[in-house]
């Protein structure tokens, strides 16, 4: 191997390592953004005024996707994103607008509505936000933009992420007790 070939290989290895580190950093930033906005959405789901939490969650979701666009250096198109969100959310919440409106109004029922509002709405809104963040981040990481995002092609991935989001949001709403207990149990059994 000549000195020139060795130098070229070193430059190529450095470029590959730098690209890998950049991709890893973008992924970390996207995950942090999704986590933060998922928590905001869960808190927004606690808003006691019917339908107001829908407005809050929609704003949080748009803001999260705009931040993901910043992370991946993708141009943000509010109209394209709103359309995509509507299509995706409709895959997990039949008659989305009506379903969320009824859910929101159900919260005004004494006792049962309060329990629903404290647990179900934050979980539902957080899971939806999480899933939206994950599918948009995945699309942007693959070089996509808001204008070439095809929600019809992302429905299955969105459903999978929504299920994962429900699990994570339920843990968050419960204070993540089951996760802590699981870790403590593993630590105790490892020590034994």
Secondary structure, 3 states (H helix, E strand, C coil): CCHHHHHHHHHHHHHHHHHHHHHHHHHHHHHHHHHHHHHHHHHHCCCCCCCHHHHHHHHHHHHHHHHHHHHHCCCCCHHHHHHHHHHHHHHHCCCHHHHHHHHHHHCCCCCHHHHHHHHHHHHHHHHHHHHHHHHHHHHHHCCCCCCCCCHHHHHHHHHHHHHHHHHHHHHHHCCCHHHHHHHHHHHHHHHC
